[in-house]
Structure formats: C-alpha cells, structure tokens
Amino acid sequence: MNNPILNEIKNLVADRDITLTYLAQKLEKKLGRKYSLASLSQKLRNGTIPYSEVRHIAEILEYKIIFYDLRKRTTK
C-alpha cells in the first residue's frame, strides 16, 4: 500500500542521516511525553499522525512546511 506521509518522513530522515528511533527520542523531548519508535511508526503507517506532530518533525529535521498555491504559482 502506498503511504505518502510514511514515505516522505522516511526520506527526510534518511536525508538527515538519522534514524526513526532518534526522531522519536527528539519528539519525546520536544513534546514532554512518552513517544516511542513503535508509536511513531504506527502513526506513520496508519496515516494518523497529527499535523502538529508533522510540524514538530519538520522543525527537528530543520525543514519548513510551505503551502504552494498551484493556481497562482506563489508560496505562502
């Protein structure tokens, strides 16, 4: 099954040369609550990860999420 969020996060993590385990540890520290590799993997596999957590992942990986208006070809 094609899972875009799982594939995208895995690619971003690989680009930064870190593991999903390390990412889960960083999320746990950032969110101030238990966050395991198993819970991260399950959310990514099921496509149930909240946007707020995706924003935290982007921040940890030093990426910025940008919405691109395809009709106007401008970024916001």
N, C-alpha and C positions, 0 to 999 in steps of 0.2 A: 504494500500500500504506500502511495506517495504521501509524505507528510512534510509540507513545506517548512513549517517552523522548526521541526526537528532537524531537517537537513541544513537549514540556514544557520542555526545555532551551532551545530556540529562543525560546519565550515568556518564560522567565525572563530570558534575555539581553536580549531586546527591552525588557522592563520596566525593566531597569537601564540601558538606552540605551548598551550596549556591543556589540561585535562578537564573533563566534566566534573571530576572529583574536586579539583582545585576550584572550579567555578562554584560548585555547591558550597564549599567552605567559605568562599568570599561572600556568597549570598547570605549564608548563615550569620556571618559577622555583620554585614550591612543591614539585614532585616532584624537582627537581635532575637532570632528564634531558631529553633532546630530546623535545619534544612539539609537533607541528605542527598547523596547521589541517586538513591532509589526514588526519592520523591521528585527530584528534578527530572530524571529520566522518564518517570511515569507521566508527569505533566507534559513533557515534550512529545512523548509517543502518542498520548491521547489528544494532543492539541488543546489542552485545558489550562495552559499556563496563562495567568492574567497579564494584561498589557503592562500593568505596573511592574511586574517582575521582569518582563522583557526589557522595560526601560532600565531597570537596575542592571540587568545583564549587559546591555549596551554600554552603560556607564563603566562597569567593571572592565569590560573589554576595550574601553576607550573608542567607542563608536557613537555616532549621533544618528538618531532616527529622524528622517526627513520625509515629509509628505510632498509629493510631486504632483502638481496639477497637470494631468495629461491633456486636458483641453486647452490650457493656456501656455503650457510648457514653461511654467515658472515654479520655483520652490517656495515653500512657506515654512 
